[in-house]
Amino acid sequence: MKKTIFFILTLVFLFSSLNLTDEWNIKGVFLVYILLISLFIVPIFIKGKLKINLPTVITIYLFILFCVISSYVNVDPKSIFGATMIFILFIVSCIIVPSLNLNLNKIIVYAILISHFPLIIFPLIINGFDTNPYSGIFYNPNSMGTVAGTIFAVLFAGFLSDLEYFIRGYKIDNKKINIFIHGSLLLFSFYLITVSSSRTSFLAAILCVLVGITYLSVYLIKTKKFLSFIVKGGIFSGISALLLMLILKFTRLNEAIYNNIFYKFELRGSQSGVLSSRDDIWGKTIQEAGAFGNGNNYFTEMGIGAHNTFISILGEYGWFSLIIFITFLIIGLYYSAKYSLCDVNDRYKYVPLMMFIIFITRSMGEVMIFKISMIAMFFSLGAVMKRKAFAEKKISIRNKGEIERHIVQL
């Protein structure tokens, strides 16, 4: 069953991103829907009852309820479909699949990397950086930023675990190699973000780093590893700073960051504002949304996209649905943040927190509904809720040899 779930999730992530190409647009997301629905067969293989998390179930139920009311008020049956698919995504990702005895976060990490590195590497090998800003196989550079940003978040979650094990002194095979590989891939994905000129993805990556380092620091202090954190963390920070200075000096990364990110901020700020006139769309939507929104065709009739996940929900379904959806995200973010501070031997414990950060931050500038970051966020939340009871138990390990037997390596 593990291989089947991994295969399906790999396809789900793949088609969610292929949907951002000209060839697979629209077809990709419908294949995602079909694959998610196919996972309803999983309960046949589950012994015992499905486990649910009451706060998240209640919020999603209320979200669907208000979306249905919105559809009735606006006489718009089409708007029910999108809300129903979000409900199906929740059932599959947070109830059905987590009920299997799987390391779901590990599956998420491998499924994302295996499905997306070919999408990035092959176009580079064939055509190189053939456009500026760079879009690869996707229909616009922001889509490349979306994919590269999610890959960055996944890699950085693993990098945080590498740092944690390094500072705590765990004897793990290939520890230094893991840090080097993660670091190199992080730089590569960060470079892809910069050449895509995706400002939101750039800010999301920076926020991932700041929040991740903060949570790692709090965790190490909480587990009474403050001295090791100061000594080893200081050494690692010094080496990292030196390497970063060399990279900026002898590569074009510094130039790429300025030309593709900061200059774009300056240019847009002098022309249409830093938000590229999106604030006009958002302001109009906030004024016209009302309690139950304006239906599925609201932004189509306006002739422009919402460019924001929350504004998209507000314009289509209204304030009640948006408030409930934000409540759901707050609950999920709370579970993910709390789990990242737990003293558990889970190499993938930072993945849910990073997925929430990348989804929420990217949602401020683009509509992320059923894109890779949203789907990965839902499944990682399901993984957190599955392991929550285990994480709340203090694990007593007597020696490093026992630690090594418990660690699941990437």
C-alpha positions in Angstrom: 0.0 0.0 0.0 2.9 2.3 0.7 4.2 2.1 -2.9 0.7 2.8 -4.2 0.2 5.9 -2.1 3.6 7.1 -3.1 2.8 6.5 -6.8 -0.5 8.3 -6.6 0.9 11.3 -4.7 3.7 11.6 -7.2 1.2 11.8 -10.0 -0.9 14.3 -8.0 2.0 16.6 -7.5 3.2 16.2 -11.1 -0.2 17.0 -12.7 -0.9 19.9 -10.3 2.2 21.5 -11.7 1.7 20.4 -15.3 -1.6 22.2 -15.1 0.6 25.4 -15.1 1.8 24.6 -18.7 0.0 25.4 -22.0 -0.2 21.7 -23.0 -1.8 20.5 -19.7 -3.8 23.5 -18.6 -7.2 22.5 -17.2 -6.5 18.8 -18.0 -3.9 18.7 -15.3 -6.1 19.7 -12.5 -8.9 17.4 -13.6 -6.4 14.5 -13.4 -5.6 15.6 -9.9 -9.3 15.5 -9.0 -9.6 11.9 -10.4 -6.5 10.7 -8.5 -7.7 12.2 -5.2 -11.1 10.6 -5.6 -9.4 7.2 -6.4 -7.9 7.4 -2.8 -11.4 6.8 -1.4 -10.7 3.1 -2.0 -8.0 3.2 0.8 -10.4 2.5 3.7 -10.8 -1.1 2.4 -7.2 -1.7 3.5 -7.5 0.0 6.9 -8.0 -2.1 10.0 -10.2 -0.3 12.6 -11.8 3.1 12.4 -10.7 6.2 10.6 -9.4 8.8 13.0 -10.6 12.4 12.7 -9.5 15.7 14.2 -12.6 17.4 15.4 -11.5 21.1 15.1 -10.4 20.7 11.5 -13.5 18.6 10.6 -15.8 21.3 12.0 -14.1 24.1 10.2 -14.1 22.3 6.8 -17.7 21.4 7.3 -18.7 25.0 8.0 -16.6 26.1 5.0 -18.5 23.8 2.7 -21.8 24.8 4.3 -21.3 28.5 3.6 -20.0 27.8 0.1 -23.2 25.9 -0.6 -25.3 28.8 0.8 -23.2 31.1 -1.4 -24.0 29.0 -4.4 -27.7 29.1 -3.6 -27.7 32.9 -3.0 -25.8 33.6 -6.3 -27.8 31.0 -8.2 -24.4 29.5 -9.3 -24.2 25.7 -9.1 -20.7 25.8 -10.6 -19.2 27.3 -7.5 -20.2 24.2 -5.5 -17.7 22.1 -7.5 -14.6 23.9 -6.4 -15.6 23.8 -2.7 -16.5 20.1 -3.0 -13.1 19.3 -4.3 -11.4 21.1 -1.4 -13.6 19.0 0.9 -12.5 15.8 -0.9 -8.9 16.9 -0.6 -9.4 17.3 3.1 -11.0 13.9 3.6 -8.3 12.1 1.6 -5.3 14.0 3.0 -6.3 14.5 6.6 -8.4 11.4 7.4 -8.1 8.5 4.9 -4.4 8.4 3.9 -3.0 9.3 7.4 -5.0 6.4 8.9 -2.5 4.1 7.1 0.7 3.2 9.0 2.9 5.3 6.8 5.6 8.0 7.3 3.4 10.4 5.2 5.8 13.4 5.4 8.6 11.3 4.0 6.3 10.2 1.1 5.4 13.9 0.5 9.1 14.9 0.3 10.1 12.1 -2.1 7.0 12.5 -4.3 7.6 16.2 -4.7 11.3 15.9 -5.5 11.0 12.9 -7.9 8.0 14.4 -9.8 9.5 17.9 -10.1 13.2 17.7 -10.7 12.7 16.3 -14.2 10.3 19.2 -15.0 13.1 21.6 -14.1 16.3 19.7 -15.1 15.3 18.5 -18.6 14.3 21.9 -20.0 17.5 23.4 -18.6 19.6 20.6 -20.3 17.8 21.1 -23.6 17.4 24.9 -23.8 19.3 26.4 -20.8 18.0 29.7 -19.4 16.3 30.7 -22.7 14.0 33.4 -21.3 14.4 36.3 -18.9 12.6 36.1 -16.6 12.9 32.3 -16.8 9.7 30.2 -17.0 11.0 26.8 -18.1 8.1 24.6 -19.3 5.5 26.7 -17.5 3.3 29.3 -19.1 4.6 32.2 -17.1 7.6 32.8 -14.8 5.5 33.1 -11.7 4.5 29.4 -12.2 8.2 28.5 -12.2 8.5 30.5 -9.0 5.6 28.6 -7.4 7.3 25.2 -8.2 10.8 26.3 -7.2 9.5 27.9 -4.0 7.8 24.6 -2.9 10.9 22.6 -3.7 13.0 25.1 -1.7 10.6 24.7 1.3 10.8 20.9 1.1 14.6 20.9 0.9 15.0 23.5 3.7 12.9 21.3 6.0 15.4 18.5 5.4 18.3 21.0 5.9 16.9 22.0 9.3 16.9 18.4 10.4 20.5 18.0 9.2 21.4 21.0 11.3 19.5 19.7 14.3 21.3 16.4 14.2 24.7 18.1 13.6 24.2 20.4 16.6 22.9 17.6 18.9 25.8 15.4 18.0 24.0 12.5 16.6 26.2 10.0 14.8 24.4 9.5 11.5 25.8 7.9 8.3 26.7 10.5 5.6 25.7 13.4 7.8 28.2 15.8 6.2 27.3 14.6 2.7 23.6 15.2 3.5 24.3 18.8 4.6 26.3 19.4 1.5 23.7 17.9 -0.9 20.8 19.8 0.8 22.8 23.0 0.8 23.7 22.7 -2.9 20.1 21.9 -4.0 18.8 24.7 -1.8 21.1 27.2 -3.6 20.0 25.8 -7.0 16.3 26.1 -6.2 16.8 29.6 -4.7 18.6 30.6 -7.9 15.6 29.3 -9.9 13.3 31.5 -7.8 15.4 34.6 -8.5 15.6 34.1 -12.3 11.9 33.5 -12.4 11.5 37.1 -11.0 8.8 35.8 -8.6 8.8 38.3 -5.8 6.3 36.4 -3.7 8.3 33.2 -4.0 11.5 35.1 -3.1 9.9 36.5 0.0 8.4 33.1 0.9 11.8 31.5 0.7 13.3 34.2 2.9 10.4 33.7 5.4 11.0 29.9 5.4 14.6 30.5 6.4 13.8 33.0 9.1 11.0 31.0 10.7 12.9 27.7 10.3 16.0 28.9 12.0 13.9 30.5 14.7 12.0 27.3 15.4 15.2 25.3 15.3 16.8 27.7 17.8 13.8 27.5 20.2 13.8 23.7 19.9 17.5 23.4 20.8 17.1 25.8 23.8 14.0 23.9 24.9 15.8 20.6 24.8 18.7 22.1 26.9 21.2 22.1 24.0 21.9 25.8 24.3 25.6 25.5 24.7 25.9 23.1 21.7 23.7 25.5 19.8 26.0 28.5 20.5 29.2 26.6 19.8 28.3 24.4 16.8 25.7 26.8 15.5 28.3 29.6 15.6 30.8 27.5 13.7 28.3 26.5 11.1 27.0 30.1 10.7 30.6 31.3 10.2 31.3 28.7 7.6 28.0 29.4 5.9 28.5 33.1 5.9 32.0 32.7 4.3 30.6 30.4 1.6 27.8 32.8 0.9 30.2 35.7 0.5 32.3 33.6 -2.0 29.2 32.6 -3.9 28.0 36.2 -4.2 31.5 37.4 -5.2 32.3 34.8 -7.8 28.9 34.0 -9.3 26.0 36.1 -10.7 23.6 35.3 -7.9 23.9 38.8 -6.4 23.3 40.4 -9.8 20.3 38.0 -10.4 18.8 38.9 -7.1 19.0 42.6 -7.8 18.0 42.6 -11.5 15.1 40.1 -11.1 13.8 40.9 -7.6 14.7 44.3 -6.2 14.8 46.1 -9.5 11.4 44.7 -10.3 10.1 46.1 -6.9 11.6 49.5 -7.9 10.2 49.4 -11.4 6.7 48.3 -10.4 6.7 50.8 -7.5 7.4 53.7 -9.9 4.8 52.5 -12.5 1.8 50.8 -11.0 2.7 50.5 -7.3 4.6 47.7 -5.5 1.5 45.4 -5.8 1.2 46.0 -9.6 -2.3 47.4 -9.2 -3.4 44.2 -7.4 -4.5 46.4 -4.5 -7.2 47.9 -6.8 -8.6 44.4 -7.5 -8.4 43.5 -3.8 -10.1 46.8 -2.7 -12.9 46.3 -5.2 -13.5 42.7 -4.1 -13.5 43.6 -0.4 -16.2 46.3 -1.1 -18.4 44.0 -3.3 -18.0 40.6 -1.7 -20.7 40.7 0.9 -21.5 37.8 3.2 -21.8 35.2 0.4 -19.7 36.6 -2.5 -20.5 37.0 -6.2 -20.2 33.5 -7.6 -17.8 31.5 -9.9 -17.7 34.1 -12.7 -16.9 37.2 -10.6 -13.3 37.6 -11.6 -14.0 36.4 -15.2 -16.5 39.2 -15.6 -14.1 41.6 -14.1 -11.6 40.6 -16.7 -8.7 40.0 -14.4 -7.5 37.4 -11.9 -7.7 37.7 -8.1 -3.9 37.2 -7.7 -4.5 36.2 -4.1 -6.0 32.9 -2.7 -7.9 34.7 0.0 -9.3 37.4 -2.3 -10.3 34.6 -4.7 -12.3 32.8 -2.0 -13.8 36.2 -0.8 -14.9 37.2 -4.3 -16.5 33.9 -5.1 -17.9 32.7 -1.8 -18.0 35.8 0.5 -16.8 36.7 4.0 -18.3 33.8 6.0 -16.4 31.2 3.8 -13.2 33.2 3.9 -13.2 33.6 7.7 -13.8 29.8 8.2 -11.0 29.0 5.7 -8.6 31.2 7.5 -9.6 29.6 10.8 -8.8 26.2 9.3 -5.4 27.5 8.3 -4.7 28.9 11.8 -5.6 25.5 13.4 -3.4 23.7 10.9 -0.5 26.1 11.4 -0.8 25.7 15.2 -0.5 21.9 14.9 2.4 22.2 12.5 4.3 24.8 14.5 3.8 22.8 17.7 5.0 19.6 16.2 8.2 21.2 14.9 9.1 21.9 18.5 8.4 18.4 19.8 11.3 16.3 20.9 10.7 13.4 18.5 13.0 11.4 16.2 11.2 12.4 13.0 13.5 13.6 10.3 10.5 15.2 8.5 9.0 17.1 11.4 9.7 20.6 9.8 8.0 19.7 6.6 4.4 20.7 7.7 5.5 24.1 9.0 7.4 24.9 5.8 4.5 23.8 3.7 2.1 26.2 5.6 4.6 29.0 5.2 5.1 28.6 1.5 1.4 28.2 0.8 0.3 31.2 2.9 3.0 33.5 1.7 2.6 32.5 -2.0 -1.2 33.0 -1.5 -0.6 36.7 -0.9 0.4 37.2 -4.5 -1.2 34.4 -6.5 -4.1 32.0 -6.3 -2.7 28.7 -5.0 -5.9 26.7 -5.0 -5.0 23.1 -6.0 -1.5 24.0 -6.8 1.4 21.9 -5.4 1.9 24.0 -2.3 -1.8 23.7 -1.3 -2.0 19.9 -1.9 1.3 19.3 0.0 0.1 21.5 2.9 -3.1 19.5 3.3 -1.3 16.1 3.2 1.4 17.3 5.6 -1.3 18.5 8.0 -2.8 15.0 7.9 0.6 13.6 8.8 0.9 16.0 11.8 -2.5 15.1 13.1 -1.7 11.4 12.8 1.5 11.7 14.8 0.2 14.3 17.2 -0.5 11.9 20.0 2.9 10.3 19.6 4.6 13.7 19.5 3.1 14.7 22.8 4.8 11.8 24.6 8.3 12.4 25.9 10.7 9.8 24.3 13.4 8.6 26.6 16.5 7.4 24.8 19.5 6.3 26.9 22.3 6.5 24.4 23.4 7.6 21.0 23.4 4.1 19.6 19.7 3.9 20.4 19.1 7.3 18.8 20.7 6.1 15.6 18.3 3.1 15.4 15.3 5.4 15.8 16.3 8.0 13.2 14.7 7.7 9.8 17.2 9.0 7.3 16.3 10.8 4.0 
